[in-house]
Amino acid sequence: MSKSNRLFNKGFCALLITQLFGAINDSVLKQVIILAVAADAIWADEFGVGGQAYPALCLTIPFILLSGIAGQIADRISKSRIAVIAKLAEVGIATVAFGAFLADSIWACLGALVLLAIQSAFFGPAKYGMIPELVKDKHLSQANGSINMFTNLAIIGGTLVAGKVYSSYAGIDSTGLAKPAMLWVPGVVFVVIAIVGLLPSILLPKLKSYNQSLPIDFNPFRPYVRALKEMSRSSLLLVALAWSFFYLIGMMALLVLPDFSGILEITIEKNNTLLGVLGITIGLGSVVAGLISGKHIEPRLIPVGAIGMTFFFLLIGVVPLSFEGVAALLGGAGFFAGFYIVPLQSLLQHLSPAGERGRFLGTANALSFVFSSIGAILVLVLLNYMPANQVFLPIGGLAFVGTGVLLWRIRKLLRDPSLRKATTEG
């Protein structure tokens, strides 16, 4: 299949819609469980303070163990074929989640979350790896801005849906008063979203297999060692580390926010609005970053995004607390996050050779979830020593130190004029 000269061609639009509904399901399932184990919630006693870190680890560990294998498969098998198989699997996993919530079993629900993480781990390298196969290099920044916007719209939608789903499941109305619990609601939502997300995946064009003779190494760590060695020969490894560091910061922010219900004395549904603000502004920032980049990759946006994120996260930890103030500061952090991740994501795709793109993106995916796991563990520890709003001080401090070090290491890449020429001509 030849690449279309248009950004929003049939194949890329099919990928956007497939990704949208997949991310909604991920968000709803994860967020319902996190809300259920957060402070004063129905499963709060299962894990104690900071218990929302455990569902997060159920999501991240499968990515760490399986992304290397998934990357090899994405190089060997057509990425569009992988997408269809992954979406079929999602329908089955949604059915498992239906039964888990109906049984009111936290452990079965966590099992469904692990299965969904496994499915997402195999879909990830194919999803991001097929973007350069569906659009020309000159559209990479705008394509990544668009897919990030759709992903964050999904997070917003999923977060808002999760609040209502949890309220129905727990038997709580919008004012916090008790009502009859409806245990069937989460499962129905998961299955419907999974079926709707399957349909556009069928419309993806048939993409070629780049490396059909590639032997699959099922050792979960050996493929990473080889890929990391190859990536370290260029700027690709440093780009992957900078990209992954965003996930450490982002995971910490997402896990801390559910505890703001008690601090701000707001309902769970209103608390979910904060997550929605963060999601929509990341999407908006991603689109703006894509528009500024135009038909090339613009690495100079990365330090702008890093400085903006750091500034707003630090402010959340020190300013007087109010719902409107926290929402505004989260919005600022989210907007600059889009500036940070779009050029890094585009660089990962552009610098990865076509025949090895799946392996390299799978390795970068695993790195991002290693960093996410570290973020979850840090939240688990920090919430035992400080209130949720003050956790944003170490979040901002980590953003300042970590991104500063990584940006210094890739400073030559940030000024590389060849990227503009290469992607404009692509």
C-alpha positions in Angstrom: 0.0 0.0 0.0 1.4 3.4 -0.9 1.2 6.2 1.6 -1.5 8.8 1.0 -0.4 12.4 0.5 -3.3 13.4 2.8 -3.0 13.3 6.6 -6.6 12.3 7.2 -6.8 9.4 4.8 -9.1 6.4 5.2 -6.5 4.3 6.9 -5.3 6.9 9.4 -8.9 7.8 10.3 -9.7 4.2 10.9 -6.7 4.0 13.3 -7.8 7.2 15.1 -11.3 5.8 15.7 -10.0 2.4 16.8 -7.6 4.0 19.2 -10.3 6.3 20.5 -12.5 3.5 21.7 -9.7 1.3 22.9 -8.4 4.1 25.0 -11.9 4.8 26.4 -12.2 1.2 27.5 -8.7 1.2 29.1 -9.6 4.5 30.9 -13.0 3.3 32.1 -11.9 0.0 33.5 -8.8 1.4 35.2 -10.5 4.5 36.6 -13.5 2.6 38.0 -11.1 0.3 39.9 -8.9 3.2 41.1 -12.0 5.0 42.3 -13.2 1.9 44.1 -9.9 1.5 46.0 -9.2 5.2 46.7 -9.8 6.8 50.1 -13.3 6.2 51.6 -14.4 4.1 48.6 -16.1 0.7 48.5 -12.8 -1.3 48.3 -10.6 1.2 50.2 -9.9 -1.3 53.0 -8.4 -3.9 50.5 -5.1 -2.1 50.1 -5.1 0.9 52.4 -3.6 4.4 51.8 -2.3 4.8 48.3 -4.1 1.7 47.2 -4.7 3.1 43.7 -1.1 2.3 42.9 -1.9 -1.4 42.8 -4.3 -1.3 39.8 -1.7 0.9 38.1 0.9 -1.8 38.6 -1.5 -4.3 37.1 -1.5 -2.2 34.0 2.3 -1.5 33.8 3.9 -4.9 34.6 2.4 -6.7 31.5 3.7 -3.9 29.3 7.2 -4.3 30.7 7.2 -8.1 30.3 5.5 -8.3 26.8 6.3 -5.1 24.8 9.6 -6.6 23.5 7.8 -9.7 22.2 5.0 -7.5 20.8 7.5 -5.3 19.0 9.1 -8.3 17.3 5.7 -9.6 16.2 4.8 -6.1 14.8 7.9 -6.3 12.6 7.1 -9.8 11.4 3.3 -9.6 10.9 1.2 -7.0 9.2 0.4 -4.3 11.8 -3.2 -3.9 10.5 -3.7 -7.7 11.1 -2.4 -7.3 14.7 -4.9 -4.5 15.2 -7.9 -6.6 14.2 -6.8 -9.5 16.4 -6.2 -7.2 19.4 -9.6 -5.6 19.0 -11.3 -9.1 18.9 -9.4 -10.0 22.0 -10.7 -6.8 23.7 -14.3 -7.9 23.2 -13.5 -11.2 25.0 -11.7 -9.4 27.8 -14.7 -7.0 28.2 -16.9 -10.0 28.7 -14.5 -11.3 31.4 -14.7 -7.9 33.1 -18.5 -8.1 32.9 -18.5 -11.3 35.0 -15.9 -9.9 37.4 -17.9 -6.8 38.4 -21.1 -8.8 38.5 -19.4 -11.1 41.0 -18.3 -8.0 42.9 -14.8 -9.4 43.2 -11.9 -7.0 43.3 -9.4 -9.7 42.4 -11.3 -10.8 39.4 -11.6 -7.2 38.3 -7.8 -6.8 38.7 -7.4 -10.0 36.6 -9.5 -8.4 33.8 -7.3 -5.3 34.1 -4.2 -7.5 33.6 -5.7 -9.1 30.6 -6.5 -5.7 29.1 -3.0 -4.6 29.7 -1.7 -7.7 27.9 -3.9 -6.9 24.9 -2.8 -3.2 24.9 0.9 -4.3 25.1 0.5 -6.2 21.9 -1.5 -3.5 20.2 0.9 -0.7 21.2 3.9 -1.3 18.8 1.6 -2.0 15.9 -0.5 1.1 16.6 2.3 3.6 16.7 4.4 1.7 14.2 1.7 1.8 11.5 1.5 5.6 11.6 4.6 6.1 9.4 3.1 3.5 7.1 -0.2 5.3 6.8 1.1 8.9 6.4 4.1 10.5 4.9 7.0 11.7 7.1 6.0 15.3 6.6 2.7 14.6 8.3 4.2 12.8 11.3 4.0 15.6 13.8 0.4 16.4 12.9 -0.5 12.7 12.9 0.9 12.3 16.4 -0.7 15.5 17.5 -4.0 14.1 16.2 -3.7 10.6 17.8 -2.7 12.2 21.1 -5.7 14.4 20.9 -8.0 11.4 20.2 -6.3 9.5 23.0 -6.9 12.3 25.5 -10.4 12.8 24.3 -10.8 9.1 25.1 -9.3 9.6 28.6 -11.7 12.5 29.2 -14.7 10.5 28.0 -13.5 7.4 29.8 -12.9 9.3 33.0 -16.3 11.0 32.9 -18.0 7.7 32.1 -16.1 6.0 34.9 -17.4 8.4 37.5 -21.0 7.6 36.5 -20.3 3.9 36.1 -18.7 3.8 39.6 -21.6 5.7 41.1 -24.1 3.3 39.6 -22.0 0.3 40.7 -21.4 1.5 44.3 -24.9 2.8 44.7 -24.2 6.5 45.1 -26.0 9.3 43.4 -24.5 12.6 42.1 -24.8 14.2 45.6 -23.2 11.3 47.4 -26.4 9.8 48.8 -27.1 6.1 48.7 -29.2 4.5 45.9 -29.6 0.9 44.7 -26.3 -0.6 43.4 -26.4 -1.8 39.7 -23.6 -4.4 39.5 -24.2 -5.0 35.7 -23.5 -1.5 34.6 -19.6 -1.7 34.2 -19.7 -4.9 32.2 -22.3 -3.6 29.8 -20.3 -0.4 29.2 -17.1 -2.4 28.5 -18.6 -4.8 26.1 -20.5 -2.1 24.1 -17.3 0.1 23.8 -15.2 -2.9 22.7 -17.6 -3.9 20.0 -17.8 -0.4 18.6 -14.0 -0.1 18.7 -13.6 -3.4 16.7 -15.6 -2.1 13.7 -13.2 0.6 12.4 -10.2 -1.7 12.8 -11.6 -3.9 10.0 -11.4 -0.8 7.7 -7.6 -0.5 8.2 -5.7 -1.1 4.9 -3.7 -4.2 4.5 -0.1 -3.3 5.5 2.9 -5.3 4.4 5.0 -7.4 6.8 8.5 -5.9 6.9 10.5 -8.8 8.3 8.6 -12.1 7.8 11.7 -14.2 8.5 12.4 -12.5 11.9 12.7 -15.2 14.6 10.6 -14.4 17.7 12.6 -14.5 20.9 10.0 -15.2 23.7 12.5 -14.4 26.4 10.8 -11.2 27.9 14.1 -9.4 28.5 16.6 -10.5 25.8 14.9 -8.5 23.0 15.2 -5.4 25.1 19.0 -5.9 25.6 19.5 -6.2 21.9 17.3 -3.3 21.0 18.7 -1.0 23.6 22.3 -1.7 22.4 21.2 -0.8 18.8 19.2 2.3 20.0 22.2 3.5 22.0 24.2 3.9 18.8 22.2 7.0 17.9 20.0 9.6 19.8 17.1 7.1 19.7 17.7 5.7 23.2 17.9 9.2 24.8 14.7 10.2 23.0 13.0 7.0 24.3 14.1 7.9 27.9 12.9 11.4 27.6 9.5 10.1 26.3 9.3 7.5 29.0 10.1 10.1 31.8 6.8 11.8 30.9 5.0 8.7 31.8 6.5 8.7 35.3 5.3 12.2 35.9 1.9 11.5 34.3 1.3 8.3 36.3 2.0 10.1 39.5 -0.4 13.0 38.7 -3.2 10.6 37.6 -2.9 8.4 40.8 -2.8 11.4 43.2 -5.8 13.2 41.8 -8.5 10.7 43.0 -7.5 11.7 46.6 -8.4 15.3 45.9 -12.1 14.4 46.5 -11.4 14.5 50.3 -9.0 17.5 50.2 -11.4 19.7 48.2 -14.5 18.2 49.7 -16.0 17.4 46.3 -17.9 14.4 44.8 -16.1 11.7 42.9 -17.9 12.8 39.7 -16.6 16.4 40.2 -13.2 15.0 41.0 -13.2 13.2 37.7 -13.7 16.6 36.0 -10.1 17.4 37.1 -8.8 14.3 35.3 -10.9 15.4 32.3 -9.3 18.9 32.3 -5.9 17.3 32.3 -6.8 15.0 29.5 -8.4 17.7 27.3 -5.5 20.1 27.7 -2.9 17.4 26.9 -5.0 16.8 23.7 -5.2 20.5 22.9 -1.5 21.0 23.5 -0.7 18.0 21.2 -2.8 19.5 18.4 -1.2 23.0 18.8 2.2 21.3 18.8 1.4 19.5 15.6 0.2 22.7 14.0 3.3 24.6 15.1 5.5 21.8 13.7 3.7 21.9 10.4 5.3 19.5 7.9 8.4 18.7 10.0 9.4 17.6 13.5 10.1 20.5 15.8 12.3 19.3 18.7 12.6 22.8 20.1 9.1 22.4 21.5 10.4 19.8 23.9 12.1 22.2 26.4 9.1 24.6 26.2 6.8 21.7 27.2 9.2 20.5 30.0 9.5 24.0 31.6 5.7 24.6 31.4 4.8 21.2 33.0 7.3 21.7 35.8 6.0 25.2 36.6 2.4 24.3 36.8 2.9 21.0 38.8 5.0 22.9 41.4 2.3 25.5 41.7 -0.4 22.9 42.6 1.7 21.9 45.6 2.0 25.4 47.0 -1.0 27.6 46.1 -4.2 27.7 48.3 -6.5 24.9 47.3 -9.7 25.4 45.4 -11.4 23.3 42.8 -11.2 26.1 40.2 -7.5 26.8 41.0 -6.4 23.1 40.8 -8.3 22.7 37.5 -6.6 25.8 36.0 -3.1 24.7 37.0 -3.8 21.1 35.7 -4.9 22.7 32.5 -1.7 24.6 32.2 0.4 21.5 32.9 -1.6 19.4 30.4 -1.2 22.0 27.6 2.6 22.1 27.9 2.7 18.3 28.2 1.4 18.1 24.6 4.3 20.3 23.5 6.7 17.8 25.2 5.3 14.5 24.0 4.4 15.2 20.3 8.0 15.9 19.0 9.4 13.0 21.1 6.8 10.6 19.7 7.5 11.8 16.2 11.3 11.4 16.7 10.8 7.8 17.9 9.0 6.9 14.7 11.2 8.9 12.4 14.5 7.7 13.7 13.5 4.0 13.9 14.3 2.0 10.7 11.1 0.6 9.0 12.2 -3.1 9.4 13.0 -2.6 13.1 10.4 0.0 14.1 8.2 -2.5 15.9 11.1 -3.7 18.1 12.3 -0.2 18.9 8.8 1.1 19.6 8.1 -1.9 21.7 11.3 -1.3 23.7 10.3 2.4 24.1 6.9 1.3 25.3 8.4 -1.0 27.9 10.6 1.8 29.1 7.6 4.1 29.5 5.9 1.5 31.7 9.0 0.9 33.7 8.9 4.6 34.5 5.1 4.4 35.1 5.7 1.6 37.6 8.3 3.7 39.4 5.8 6.6 39.5 3.1 4.3 41.0 5.5 3.1 43.7 6.5 6.6 44.5 2.9 7.6 45.0 2.3 4.6 47.2 5.2 5.8 49.4 4.6 9.6 49.3 0.9 9.4 50.2 1.9 7.8 53.5 3.9 10.9 54.4 2.1 13.9 52.9 -1.3 15.1 51.7 -2.2 14.5 48.0 -1.7 18.2 46.9 1.8 18.3 48.3 2.8 15.2 46.3 2.8 17.6 43.4 6.0 19.2 44.8 8.1 16.1 44.3 6.3 15.6 40.9 7.4 19.1 39.9 10.9 18.5 41.3 11.3 15.3 39.4 10.1 17.0 36.2 12.7 19.7 36.7 15.6 17.4 37.4 14.8 14.5 35.1 13.8 16.5 32.0 16.7 18.9 32.5 19.2 16.1 32.5 17.7 14.4 29.5 17.3 17.6 27.5 20.9 18.4 28.1 21.9 15.0 26.8 19.9 15.5 23.5 20.7 19.2 23.1 22.4 18.6 19.7 19.3 16.9 18.4 17.1 19.8 19.5 19.0 22.1 17.1 19.3 19.6 14.2 18.2 21.4 11.0 18.3 18.1 9.0 15.1 16.9 10.7 13.2 19.8 9.2 14.5 19.0 5.7 14.1 15.3 6.0 10.5 15.3 7.1 9.4 18.1 4.8 10.6 16.1 1.8 9.3 12.8 3.1 
